[in-house]
Every structure is written in structure tokens, then in C-alpha cells.
Amino acid sequence: MMIQIIIMILLFKEDLQRFADTIENCNYIMRLFSLSDETNQPCYVLKFKDTHIMLDCGMDLNSLLNFMPIFNIKSKESSQYGNVVVHANNSLDNAIPCNIKEVNRRFFFDSEPMVSTPEIDAINLNNLDAIIVSNYLSILALPFVTEGTGFKGTIYATDPTVQTGRHLMEELIKYLGEAETCHDSLRLLDDNISGVPAELLTALSTNHRWRQIYTQENVNSCLSRVHTVAYNEKNSIFGLLNIMAISSGYCIGSCNWIIDSDHERITYIAGSCALTTHPRKSDVMIITNLNRSPTQNPDAMISEFTTATVETLKKGGNVLVPCLPCGVTFDMFECLANHLKLSNLHTYQCISYQSEQKPVWLTPTSTPSG
């Protein structure tokens, strides 16, 4: 009896191994890879039904905080910051020059700033069939993925996401491009260097993902490959999967994505309003860029802003609002316009470079595809 039991157990193990091998080679298994350790700038690769889809392509701009600010006008003060001396091979006799400066007991790289990209070198970009983008912040690293990498897939995003993303990319190029003429390139330090401040050593632990900013030509080439979609529009990927963008309520043009096969539904949720109900019928939900509890009360902040604006205008004053050129700014305009109307202050105009770039998103009667 004991021998029979042992034989049955051995046969059962062989069956399990055979079943595991079958599952491993089955194209119905879903695999999800994360290429970013920054939750607010997601980048995933989803492998499902013999397709590879990149979910968002955010870029971490926090790496810029490790570099000296870009001074448009050079002053004596900016040239008097002290240099940090480092040594090769841990020897005090082998002092070498480096691009590190100390400012108010903080240390910075004095070189051309570099941005931190997802771990795009960890995958073969030739295998990517599609990239789906959820909002304007999740498109900033896209040129690093599409240009000069062998990527041949299709990029899907709403039109407002593309237009807003284009503007932010151009601002990055303009801002960081000014550093090229006034800073040297960063010479990354190796393991044999001593004397480097600890805070910069921590930053250097991820320097394999640091890149110089892309060019305007890269941006134009990248965004020309984007297939713009409307909300609730179905798009097929090789007839194996259908993808559909659903409004997420995060900002103008933002969306969540539904990925459908014949029998399964996957929902990708990033930067979403909790009032959306479309994920309820999903078999799998991929959730990122969400907080368990809000850290700010936007209603109170908007109320305070609109009240102060109206009171200032009624007294004949002027209101200057430092803000980003996109994103939540448009939502702020909408709330402010309603408040001005209720206060009989009907006329207001947006006069700036931005108002020329995005007039359609500020027109109440417009019906953009995103």
C-alpha cells in the first residue's frame, strides 16, 4: 500500500509539472511588468494574448532637483558657490575635478540637467505592439521609447492629451536647452570615488536611467505616430484585443482604458475620479497613481480662490495667478467663469501664448474628440 501511495504521489508531481509547463507556454496567461519605481509616473508592460502593450510612459522629473538651477542671467553670487573635492581610489593624493557644488549646505551637480526615464532598457522595444497613454503627464517619456529604439507599434491617446503633452515637452526642451551652453555634461562617478556627498550618492544609484532631454525633432517624430482616439471608441490590436478609452475625470483628455478579449476584460485605471463606474464589470483591474485618502480638499481651495478673485475685481484690482499652463488650470477657469457669472462679472479674456495654443479647450461650445 505504501509503495502504491508513493508511486501515485510521484505520478501526481509529474502531472503537475506537465501542467505547469503547459501553462507557461500558453498565450492566455497575462503578465505585467513594471518599468518605473515612481508610483505617480507609471510605466507598465502588459503581455496578454500574444500582444505586448505599454501602459503609460511617465517621466520622473525629481532627478532635476539634484542639479544646480539654471540661471538666465549670470551673477557673481552664482559663480561663488564652493566646489566639492572628490578623490580617486580612496586616496587623498588623487584629487580630481568634478561637477558638484555646495549651496547653503546642500549639494548639487553643476552640469546639464538630466531626466529620469523608465527602465526601457529592460525590455525589447521591438516587441511592443501598442502604447496607451492615460493623461498628459504619462506621455512625457514617450520620445525615449519611440525614437531610435526600433519601436514599430501604435500609440493611442486622446487629442487633448497629445496637444498638452506636446506643449510640456516643448517647455522642457526650452528650459533644459538653456543649460547646454552654460553647463558641462555630467561625468558620472564610479565606485572608486570617495568624498561624494551621501545625498548625491543616493541619487546616483539610479543614474543608469538618466538621460539628456530629447530634441524638438524627436518630439515631432514621436507625436506624429500617435493615433488619436475619442472616448468610447473601440480600436483593435491585431484582432486579438480591443482597447477603449473611457473618461477618467482627472483632467481634460484623461482616460482609463478597457482592454477586451473574447472572454476577458482588463481595466487599467490611472489618475481617476472615484465616481466612474465602468471598472465594475472587469475580470482584472490594474490600478496605479491613486491615493487611499485625499491629501487636499480641492472644493475649499477653489472656493477660497474664486471668492478672493471676485472681491478683488469688484474693488477694481488685478489678479495674478501663478499656475501651470495646462491640466488643472482649465478646471480652475471653469469654476472661476461660473463664479464670475453669478457675481455679474461676465467678461473675461485669456490673453497669452497658451490661449492661442489651446482655444478649443476653453470654448464652452466646442466638442473635441478627447
Contacts in CASP RR format, 6 or more apart in sequence:
PFRMAT RR
TARGET T0000
AUTHOR 0000-0000-0000
METHOD contacts of the structure
MODEL  1
MMIQIIIMILLFKEDLQRFADTIENCNYIMRLFSLSDETNQPCYVLKFKD
THIMLDCGMDLNSLLNFMPIFNIKSKESSQYGNVVVHANNSLDNAIPCNI
KEVNRRFFFDSEPMVSTPEIDAINLNNLDAIIVSNYLSILALPFVTEGTG
FKGTIYATDPTVQTGRHLMEELIKYLGEAETCHDSLRLLDDNISGVPAEL
LTALSTNHRWRQIYTQENVNSCLSRVHTVAYNEKNSIFGLLNIMAISSGY
CIGSCNWIIDSDHERITYIAGSCALTTHPRKSDVMIITNLNRSPTQNPDA
MISEFTTATVETLKKGGNVLVPCLPCGVTFDMFECLANHLKLSNLHTYQC
ISYQSEQKPVWLTPTSTPSG
23 29 0 8 1.000
27 49 0 8 1.000
27 50 0 8 1.000
28 49 0 8 1.000
30 46 0 8 1.000
30 47 0 8 1.000
30 48 0 8 1.000
30 266 0 8 1.000
30 284 0 8 1.000
31 46 0 8 1.000
31 47 0 8 1.000
31 48 0 8 1.000
32 44 0 8 1.000
32 45 0 8 1.000
32 46 0 8 1.000
32 47 0 8 1.000
32 286 0 8 1.000
33 44 0 8 1.000
33 45 0 8 1.000
33 47 0 8 1.000
33 122 0 8 1.000
33 123 0 8 1.000
34 42 0 8 1.000
34 43 0 8 1.000
34 44 0 8 1.000
35 43 0 8 1.000
35 44 0 8 1.000
35 45 0 8 1.000
35 118 0 8 1.000
35 119 0 8 1.000
35 120 0 8 1.000
35 122 0 8 1.000
35 123 0 8 1.000
36 42 0 8 1.000
36 43 0 8 1.000
36 44 0 8 1.000
36 58 0 8 1.000
36 60 0 8 1.000
36 118 0 8 1.000
36 119 0 8 1.000
38 60 0 8 1.000
38 62 0 8 1.000
38 116 0 8 1.000
39 288 0 8 1.000
39 289 0 8 1.000
40 289 0 8 1.000
41 58 0 8 1.000
41 59 0 8 1.000
41 60 0 8 1.000
41 118 0 8 1.000
41 137 0 8 1.000
41 138 0 8 1.000
41 141 0 8 1.000
42 55 0 8 1.000
42 56 0 8 1.000
42 58 0 8 1.000
42 138 0 8 1.000
42 270 0 8 1.000
42 288 0 8 1.000
42 289 0 8 1.000
43 54 0 8 1.000
43 55 0 8 1.000
43 56 0 8 1.000
43 57 0 8 1.000
43 58 0 8 1.000
43 118 0 8 1.000
43 119 0 8 1.000
43 141 0 8 1.000
44 54 0 8 1.000
44 55 0 8 1.000
44 56 0 8 1.000
44 286 0 8 1.000
44 288 0 8 1.000
45 52 0 8 1.000
45 53 0 8 1.000
45 54 0 8 1.000
45 55 0 8 1.000
45 123 0 8 1.000
45 128 0 8 1.000
46 52 0 8 1.000
46 53 0 8 1.000
46 54 0 8 1.000
46 55 0 8 1.000
46 259 0 8 1.000
46 266 0 8 1.000
46 268 0 8 1.000
46 286 0 8 1.000
48 241 0 8 1.000
48 259 0 8 1.000
48 261 0 8 1.000
48 266 0 8 1.000
49 240 0 8 1.000
49 241 0 8 1.000
49 261 0 8 1.000
50 238 0 8 1.000
50 240 0 8 1.000
51 129 0 8 1.000
51 130 0 8 1.000
51 237 0 8 1.000
51 238 0 8 1.000
51 240 0 8 1.000
51 241 0 8 1.000
52 127 0 8 1.000
52 128 0 8 1.000
52 129 0 8 1.000
52 130 0 8 1.000
53 128 0 8 1.000
53 129 0 8 1.000
53 130 0 8 1.000
53 131 0 8 1.000
53 132 0 8 1.000
53 237 0 8 1.000
53 241 0 8 1.000
53 243 0 8 1.000
53 259 0 8 1.000
54 128 0 8 1.000
54 130 0 8 1.000
54 131 0 8 1.000
54 132 0 8 1.000
54 145 0 8 1.000
55 132 0 8 1.000
55 134 0 8 1.000
55 257 0 8 1.000
55 268 0 8 1.000
55 270 0 8 1.000
55 286 0 8 1.000
56 132 0 8 1.000
56 133 0 8 1.000
56 134 0 8 1.000
56 138 0 8 1.000
56 270 0 8 1.000
56 288 0 8 1.000
57 118 0 8 1.000
57 131 0 8 1.000
57 133 0 8 1.000
57 138 0 8 1.000
57 139 0 8 1.000
57 140 0 8 1.000
57 141 0 8 1.000
57 142 0 8 1.000
57 144 0 8 1.000
57 145 0 8 1.000
58 118 0 8 1.000
58 137 0 8 1.000
58 138 0 8 1.000
58 139 0 8 1.000
58 140 0 8 1.000
58 141 0 8 1.000
59 115 0 8 1.000
59 116 0 8 1.000
59 117 0 8 1.000
59 118 0 8 1.000
59 140 0 8 1.000
59 141 0 8 1.000
59 144 0 8 1.000
60 115 0 8 1.000
60 116 0 8 1.000
60 117 0 8 1.000
61 115 0 8 1.000
61 116 0 8 1.000
61 140 0 8 1.000
62 116 0 8 1.000
63 113 0 8 1.000
63 114 0 8 1.000
63 115 0 8 1.000
63 116 0 8 1.000
63 203 0 8 1.000
63 206 0 8 1.000
63 210 0 8 1.000
64 113 0 8 1.000
64 114 0 8 1.000
64 115 0 8 1.000
66 108 0 8 1.000
66 109 0 8 1.000
66 200 0 8 1.000
66 203 0 8 1.000
67 108 0 8 1.000
67 109 0 8 1.000
67 110 0 8 1.000
67 111 0 8 1.000
67 112 0 8 1.000
67 113 0 8 1.000
67 114 0 8 1.000
68 81 0 8 1.000
68 101 0 8 1.000
68 103 0 8 1.000
68 108 0 8 1.000
68 109 0 8 1.000
68 110 0 8 1.000
68 111 0 8 1.000
68 183 0 8 1.000
70 113 0 8 1.000
70 175 0 8 1.000
70 176 0 8 1.000
70 178 0 8 1.000
70 179 0 8 1.000
70 182 0 8 1.000
70 183 0 8 1.000
71 78 0 8 1.000
71 182 0 8 1.000
72 178 0 8 1.000
74 182 0 8 1.000
81 101 0 8 1.000
81 102 0 8 1.000
81 103 0 8 1.000
81 110 0 8 1.000
82 101 0 8 1.000
82 102 0 8 1.000
83 97 0 8 1.000
83 98 0 8 1.000
83 100 0 8 1.000
83 101 0 8 1.000
83 102 0 8 1.000
83 110 0 8 1.000
84 98 0 8 1.000
84 100 0 8 1.000
84 101 0 8 1.000
84 102 0 8 1.000
84 107 0 8 1.000
84 195 0 8 1.000
84 196 0 8 1.000
84 197 0 8 1.000
85 95 0 8 1.000
85 98 0 8 1.000
85 195 0 8 1.000
86 95 0 8 1.000
86 96 0 8 1.000
86 98 0 8 1.000
86 100 0 8 1.000
86 189 0 8 1.000
86 193 0 8 1.000
86 194 0 8 1.000
86 195 0 8 1.000
86 196 0 8 1.000
87 93 0 8 1.000
87 94 0 8 1.000
87 95 0 8 1.000
87 96 0 8 1.000
87 193 0 8 1.000
87 194 0 8 1.000
87 195 0 8 1.000
88 94 0 8 1.000
88 96 0 8 1.000
88 192 0 8 1.000
88 193 0 8 1.000
89 192 0 8 1.000
90 192 0 8 1.000
90 194 0 8 1.000
96 193 0 8 1.000
98 187 0 8 1.000
98 189 0 8 1.000
98 193 0 8 1.000
98 196 0 8 1.000
99 109 0 8 1.000
99 110 0 8 1.000
99 111 0 8 1.000
99 183 0 8 1.000
99 184 0 8 1.000
99 186 0 8 1.000
99 187 0 8 1.000
100 107 0 8 1.000
100 108 0 8 1.000
100 109 0 8 1.000
100 110 0 8 1.000
100 196 0 8 1.000
100 197 0 8 1.000
100 200 0 8 1.000
101 107 0 8 1.000
101 108 0 8 1.000
101 110 0 8 1.000
106 199 0 8 1.000
107 197 0 8 1.000
107 199 0 8 1.000
107 200 0 8 1.000
109 186 0 8 1.000
109 200 0 8 1.000
110 183 0 8 1.000
110 184 0 8 1.000
111 183 0 8 1.000
111 184 0 8 1.000
111 185 0 8 1.000
111 186 0 8 1.000
111 187 0 8 1.000
112 176 0 8 1.000
112 179 0 8 1.000
112 180 0 8 1.000
112 183 0 8 1.000
112 184 0 8 1.000
112 185 0 8 1.000
112 186 0 8 1.000
112 212 0 8 1.000
113 176 0 8 1.000
113 179 0 8 1.000
113 183 0 8 1.000
113 213 0 8 1.000
114 186 0 8 1.000
114 210 0 8 1.000
114 211 0 8 1.000
114 212 0 8 1.000
114 213 0 8 1.000
115 141 0 8 1.000
115 172 0 8 1.000
115 176 0 8 1.000
115 210 0 8 1.000
115 211 0 8 1.000
115 213 0 8 1.000
116 206 0 8 1.000
116 209 0 8 1.000
116 210 0 8 1.000
116 211 0 8 1.000
117 141 0 8 1.000
117 144 0 8 1.000
117 209 0 8 1.000
117 210 0 8 1.000
117 211 0 8 1.000
118 141 0 8 1.000
118 209 0 8 1.000
119 209 0 8 1.000
120 141 0 8 1.000
120 144 0 8 1.000
120 145 0 8 1.000
120 149 0 8 1.000
121 208 0 8 1.000
125 145 0 8 1.000
125 149 0 8 1.000
125 150 0 8 1.000
125 151 0 8 1.000
126 150 0 8 1.000
126 151 0 8 1.000
126 152 0 8 1.000
128 145 0 8 1.000
128 151 0 8 1.000
128 153 0 8 1.000
129 153 0 8 1.000
129 154 0 8 1.000
129 237 0 8 1.000
129 238 0 8 1.000
130 153 0 8 1.000
130 154 0 8 1.000
130 155 0 8 1.000
130 156 0 8 1.000
130 237 0 8 1.000
130 243 0 8 1.000
131 142 0 8 1.000
131 145 0 8 1.000
131 146 0 8 1.000
131 153 0 8 1.000
131 154 0 8 1.000
131 155 0 8 1.000
131 156 0 8 1.000
132 155 0 8 1.000
132 156 0 8 1.000
132 157 0 8 1.000
132 243 0 8 1.000
132 245 0 8 1.000
132 257 0 8 1.000
132 268 0 8 1.000
133 139 0 8 1.000
133 142 0 8 1.000
133 155 0 8 1.000
133 156 0 8 1.000
133 157 0 8 1.000
133 161 0 8 1.000
134 161 0 8 1.000
134 248 0 8 1.000
134 250 0 8 1.000
134 254 0 8 1.000
134 255 0 8 1.000
134 256 0 8 1.000
134 257 0 8 1.000
134 268 0 8 1.000
134 270 0 8 1.000
134 271 0 8 1.000
135 161 0 8 1.000
135 248 0 8 1.000
135 250 0 8 1.000
135 251 0 8 1.000
135 253 0 8 1.000
135 254 0 8 1.000
135 255 0 8 1.000
135 270 0 8 1.000
135 271 0 8 1.000
136 160 0 8 1.000
136 161 0 8 1.000
136 164 0 8 1.000
136 165 0 8 1.000
136 168 0 8 1.000
136 251 0 8 1.000
136 253 0 8 1.000
136 254 0 8 1.000
136 326 0 8 1.000
136 327 0 8 1.000
138 270 0 8 1.000
139 157 0 8 1.000
139 161 0 8 1.000
139 162 0 8 1.000
139 165 0 8 1.000
140 165 0 8 1.000
140 168 0 8 1.000
140 169 0 8 1.000
140 172 0 8 1.000
142 155 0 8 1.000
142 222 0 8 1.000
142 223 0 8 1.000
143 169 0 8 1.000
143 214 0 8 1.000
143 218 0 8 1.000
143 219 0 8 1.000
143 221 0 8 1.000
143 222 0 8 1.000
144 211 0 8 1.000
144 214 0 8 1.000
145 151 0 8 1.000
146 155 0 8 1.000
146 221 0 8 1.000
146 222 0 8 1.000
146 225 0 8 1.000
147 214 0 8 1.000
147 218 0 8 1.000
147 221 0 8 1.000
147 222 0 8 1.000
154 225 0 8 1.000
154 227 0 8 1.000
154 237 0 8 1.000
155 222 0 8 1.000
155 225 0 8 1.000
155 226 0 8 1.000
155 227 0 8 1.000
156 226 0 8 1.000
156 227 0 8 1.000
156 229 0 8 1.000
156 235 0 8 1.000
156 243 0 8 1.000
156 245 0 8 1.000
157 226 0 8 1.000
157 227 0 8 1.000
157 228 0 8 1.000
157 229 0 8 1.000
158 228 0 8 1.000
158 229 0 8 1.000
158 230 0 8 1.000
158 231 0 8 1.000
158 245 0 8 1.000
158 253 0 8 1.000
158 254 0 8 1.000
158 255 0 8 1.000
158 369 0 8 1.000
158 370 0 8 1.000
159 228 0 8 1.000
159 253 0 8 1.000
159 368 0 8 1.000
159 369 0 8 1.000
159 370 0 8 1.000
160 252 0 8 1.000
160 253 0 8 1.000
160 361 0 8 1.000
160 368 0 8 1.000
160 370 0 8 1.000
161 253 0 8 1.000
161 254 0 8 1.000
161 255 0 8 1.000
161 370 0 8 1.000
162 223 0 8 1.000
162 226 0 8 1.000
162 228 0 8 1.000
163 357 0 8 1.000
163 358 0 8 1.000
164 252 0 8 1.000
164 253 0 8 1.000
164 326 0 8 1.000
164 327 0 8 1.000
164 358 0 8 1.000
165 326 0 8 1.000
166 219 0 8 1.000
166 223 0 8 1.000
167 325 0 8 1.000
167 326 0 8 1.000
167 354 0 8 1.000
167 357 0 8 1.000
167 358 0 8 1.000
168 326 0 8 1.000
169 214 0 8 1.000
169 219 0 8 1.000
170 216 0 8 1.000
170 219 0 8 1.000
171 325 0 8 1.000
172 213 0 8 1.000
173 213 0 8 1.000
173 214 0 8 1.000
173 215 0 8 1.000
173 216 0 8 1.000
173 219 0 8 1.000
176 213 0 8 1.000
177 213 0 8 1.000
185 212 0 8 1.000
186 210 0 8 1.000
188 204 0 8 1.000
188 207 0 8 1.000
189 196 0 8 1.000
189 204 0 8 1.000
196 204 0 8 1.000
214 222 0 8 1.000
227 235 0 8 1.000
228 369 0 8 1.000
228 370 0 8 1.000
229 235 0 8 1.000
229 245 0 8 1.000
229 369 0 8 1.000
229 370 0 8 1.000
230 245 0 8 1.000
230 369 0 8 1.000
230 370 0 8 1.000
231 245 0 8 1.000
231 246 0 8 1.000
231 247 0 8 1.000
231 255 0 8 1.000
231 369 0 8 1.000
231 370 0 8 1.000
232 244 0 8 1.000
232 245 0 8 1.000
232 246 0 8 1.000
233 244 0 8 1.000
233 245 0 8 1.000
234 242 0 8 1.000
234 243 0 8 1.000
234 244 0 8 1.000
235 242 0 8 1.000
235 243 0 8 1.000
235 244 0 8 1.000
236 242 0 8 1.000
237 243 0 8 1.000
240 261 0 8 1.000
241 259 0 8 1.000
241 260 0 8 1.000
241 261 0 8 1.000
242 259 0 8 1.000
242 260 0 8 1.000
242 261 0 8 1.000
243 257 0 8 1.000
243 258 0 8 1.000
243 259 0 8 1.000
243 260 0 8 1.000
244 257 0 8 1.000
244 258 0 8 1.000
244 260 0 8 1.000
245 255 0 8 1.000
245 256 0 8 1.000
245 257 0 8 1.000
246 255 0 8 1.000
246 256 0 8 1.000
246 257 0 8 1.000
246 258 0 8 1.000
246 276 0 8 1.000
246 278 0 8 1.000
247 253 0 8 1.000
247 254 0 8 1.000
247 255 0 8 1.000
247 256 0 8 1.000
247 276 0 8 1.000
248 254 0 8 1.000
248 255 0 8 1.000
248 256 0 8 1.000
248 269 0 8 1.000
248 270 0 8 1.000
248 271 0 8 1.000
248 272 0 8 1.000
248 273 0 8 1.000
248 276 0 8 1.000
249 272 0 8 1.000
249 273 0 8 1.000
249 275 0 8 1.000
249 276 0 8 1.000
250 271 0 8 1.000
250 272 0 8 1.000
250 273 0 8 1.000
251 327 0 8 1.000
251 328 0 8 1.000
251 330 0 8 1.000
251 331 0 8 1.000
252 327 0 8 1.000
252 330 0 8 1.000
252 331 0 8 1.000
252 361 0 8 1.000
252 370 0 8 1.000
253 370 0 8 1.000
254 271 0 8 1.000
254 272 0 8 1.000
255 370 0 8 1.000
256 267 0 8 1.000
256 268 0 8 1.000
256 269 0 8 1.000
256 270 0 8 1.000
256 272 0 8 1.000
256 276 0 8 1.000
256 278 0 8 1.000
256 279 0 8 1.000
257 267 0 8 1.000
257 268 0 8 1.000
258 265 0 8 1.000
258 266 0 8 1.000
258 267 0 8 1.000
258 268 0 8 1.000
258 278 0 8 1.000
258 282 0 8 1.000
259 265 0 8 1.000
259 266 0 8 1.000
259 267 0 8 1.000
259 268 0 8 1.000
260 266 0 8 1.000
264 283 0 8 1.000
264 284 0 8 1.000
265 281 0 8 1.000
265 282 0 8 1.000
265 283 0 8 1.000
265 284 0 8 1.000
266 282 0 8 1.000
266 283 0 8 1.000
266 284 0 8 1.000
266 285 0 8 1.000
266 286 0 8 1.000
267 278 0 8 1.000
267 279 0 8 1.000
267 282 0 8 1.000
267 284 0 8 1.000
267 285 0 8 1.000
267 286 0 8 1.000
268 286 0 8 1.000
269 279 0 8 1.000
269 285 0 8 1.000
269 286 0 8 1.000
269 287 0 8 1.000
269 288 0 8 1.000
269 290 0 8 1.000
270 287 0 8 1.000
270 288 0 8 1.000
270 289 0 8 1.000
270 290 0 8 1.000
271 288 0 8 1.000
271 289 0 8 1.000
271 290 0 8 1.000
272 290 0 8 1.000
279 285 0 8 1.000
302 332 0 8 1.000
302 335 0 8 1.000
305 332 0 8 1.000
305 335 0 8 1.000
305 336 0 8 1.000
306 335 0 8 1.000
306 336 0 8 1.000
306 339 0 8 1.000
307 339 0 8 1.000
308 319 0 8 1.000
309 319 0 8 1.000
309 336 0 8 1.000
309 339 0 8 1.000
309 340 0 8 1.000
310 339 0 8 1.000
310 340 0 8 1.000
310 343 0 8 1.000
310 345 0 8 1.000
312 318 0 8 1.000
312 319 0 8 1.000
313 319 0 8 1.000
313 340 0 8 1.000
313 345 0 8 1.000
314 343 0 8 1.000
314 345 0 8 1.000
321 332 0 8 1.000
323 329 0 8 1.000
323 332 0 8 1.000
325 354 0 8 1.000
326 354 0 8 1.000
326 358 0 8 1.000
330 358 0 8 1.000
330 361 0 8 1.000
330 362 0 8 1.000
333 350 0 8 1.000
333 362 0 8 1.000
336 348 0 8 1.000
337 348 0 8 1.000
340 346 0 8 1.000
340 348 0 8 1.000
349 355 0 8 1.000
350 362 0 8 1.000
355 362 0 8 1.000
360 366 0 8 1.000
360 368 0 8 1.000
361 368 0 8 1.000
END
